[in-house]
Amino acid sequence: EAGVAQSPRYKIIEKRQSVAFWCNPISGHATLYWYQQILGQGPKLLIQFQNNGVVDDSQLPKDRFSAERLKGVDSTLKIQPAKLEDSAVYLCASSLASGSSTDTQYFGPGTRLTVL
Amino acid sequence: GNSVTQMEGPVTLSEEAFLTINCTYTATGYPSLFWYVQYPGEGLQLLLKATKADDKGSNKGFEATYRKETTSFHLEKGSVQVSDSAVYFCALKSTSNTGKLIFGQGTTLQVKP
C-alpha cells in the first residue's frame, strides 16, 4: 500500500513570495491533515479536512495561508506572501476517520520550506 | 487546554543501554496517547499507542504504559541499538476534539556504538 505522498521535498523562497505544497493521502482515507513543524518543536495542526470539507482550521493564519481539497482526495496548501517565520517542515497526514480513538494518522515525508 | 510535555534532549546512550523518555500530559477526559518516531530525513511513523488507562503499547522492543494517576506515558526500551537514533514525539488525541494530535516538543535520541 502506498503511503502519503508530498511534493516538493524541499523549497527555498524569498520573503513575500508565494509557495504551494501538494499532498496525496493514502487511498480511501477520508481525513487529511496539514501540520507545521518548526525546528525544535512538535508538529502543530494547521487544517483538517474530512472528505472535501474543513473540520478544523482554527490554527491556520488565514491572512496568508490557504488550503483546499476540492475532490476529497489530494490537497494543496498555499502561502502567500511568505514570511521568515514560515520556515518549517510542512507535514501532511491522513487517516480513515477522525472520530475513533483508535484511528491512526499516517504521515508523509514532509516539505522543508526555507524563507530567506 | 490539552498539552504534552517531554523531557529535554538530546539523550545520548551507548548501545544496549536502557532507555526512558519521559512524557506527561494535560487533558480533559480520557485521551488516546501515542509515540511517534522520526528518523533522519523521513516522516513521522507511529511507534505505539494506548487508548485507555493501564493499557500498554508495545512495538519493536519499545513499551509505554498509560498511567492516568500520574498523567504519564513514558517510553522505555531495555536495550537500544544505533538504529534507534531518531527524534521521538509523544502525542495525545482528546476524545473531545476532532481527532487532531497534540505533540510534545520531541526528544532526540543518539545511540553510540
Interface residues (C-beta under 8 A of the other chain):
Chain A: V4 T31 Y33 G40 Q41 G42 P43 K44 L45 Q48 V55 D56 L91 A93 S95 S98 G99 S101 T102 D103 T104 Q105 Y106 F107 G108 P109 G110
Chain B: V4 S32 Y36 G41 E42 G43 L44 Q45 L46 K49 T51 F89 A91 K93 T95 N97 T98 G99 K100 L101 F103 G104 Q105 G106
